[in-house]
Protein backbone atom coordinates (compact mmCIF):
# COMPACT_ATOMS: atom_id res chain seq x y z
CA UNK A 1 0.00 0.00 0.00
CA UNK A 2 1.26 3.46 -0.82
CA UNK A 3 0.65 6.25 1.64
CA UNK A 4 1.23 9.81 0.52
CA UNK A 5 3.83 11.70 2.55
CA UNK A 6 4.72 15.37 2.68
CA UNK A 7 8.49 15.61 2.35
CA UNK A 8 8.42 19.09 3.83
CA UNK A 9 6.64 18.42 7.13
CA UNK A 10 6.75 14.60 7.28
CA UNK A 11 2.97 14.30 7.48
CA UNK A 12 1.04 11.42 5.97
CA UNK A 13 -2.08 11.71 3.86
CA UNK A 14 -4.51 8.83 3.52
CA UNK A 15 -6.93 8.34 0.69
CA UNK A 16 -10.47 7.14 1.48
CA UNK A 17 -10.38 3.61 2.88
CA UNK A 18 -6.61 3.53 3.49
CA UNK A 19 -6.94 3.99 7.26
CA UNK A 20 -9.12 0.85 7.41
CA UNK A 21 -6.50 -1.09 5.45
CA UNK A 22 -3.77 0.12 7.84
CA UNK A 23 -5.81 -0.85 10.89
CA UNK A 24 -6.77 -4.24 9.45
CA UNK A 25 -3.16 -5.12 8.64
CA UNK A 26 -1.69 -3.88 11.94
CA UNK A 27 0.03 -6.63 13.93
CA UNK A 28 0.10 -6.68 17.69
CA UNK A 29 3.46 -6.76 19.46
CA UNK A 30 3.08 -10.50 20.08
CA UNK A 31 2.26 -11.11 16.40
CA UNK A 32 5.33 -9.09 15.38
CA UNK A 33 7.56 -11.14 17.70
CA UNK A 34 6.12 -14.43 16.41
CA UNK A 35 6.58 -13.33 12.80
CA UNK A 36 10.17 -12.22 13.44
CA UNK A 37 10.93 -15.53 15.18
CA UNK A 38 9.47 -17.43 12.22
CA UNK A 39 11.69 -15.48 9.82
CA UNK A 40 14.79 -15.98 11.96
CA UNK A 41 14.23 -19.71 12.44
CA UNK A 42 13.72 -20.13 8.70
CA UNK A 43 17.12 -18.62 7.93
CA UNK A 44 19.68 -21.34 7.07
CA UNK A 45 22.53 -19.27 8.53
CA UNK A 46 20.67 -19.05 11.86
CA UNK A 47 19.98 -22.78 11.83
CA UNK A 48 23.67 -23.54 11.19
CA UNK A 49 24.69 -21.17 14.00
CA UNK A 50 22.27 -22.93 16.36
CA UNK A 51 23.81 -26.30 15.48
CA UNK A 52 27.31 -24.89 16.06
CA UNK A 53 26.26 -23.43 19.40
CA UNK A 54 24.79 -26.75 20.50
CA UNK A 55 27.94 -28.57 19.40
CA UNK A 56 30.19 -26.15 21.29
CA UNK A 57 27.97 -26.35 24.37
CA UNK A 58 28.32 -30.13 24.43
CA UNK A 59 32.08 -29.84 23.94
CA UNK A 60 32.37 -27.27 26.73
CA UNK A 61 30.39 -29.47 29.09
CA UNK A 62 32.59 -32.48 28.25
CA UNK A 63 35.77 -30.46 28.88
CA UNK A 64 34.35 -29.21 32.17
CA UNK A 65 33.61 -32.76 33.31
CA UNK A 66 37.00 -34.14 32.29
CA UNK A 67 38.94 -31.30 33.91
CA UNK A 68 36.92 -31.29 37.12
CA UNK A 69 39.77 -32.95 38.99
CA UNK A 70 42.18 -30.12 38.07
CA UNK A 71 40.13 -27.59 39.98
CA UNK A 72 40.56 -29.59 43.16
CA UNK A 73 44.35 -29.73 42.78
CA UNK A 74 44.99 -26.12 41.81
CA UNK A 75 44.49 -23.36 44.39
Secondary structure, DSSP 4 states (H G I P E B T S, - for coil): ---EE-TTT--EE--TTHHHHHHHHPPPHHHHHHHHHHHHHT-HHHHHHHHHHHHHHHHHHHHHHHTHHHHHH--
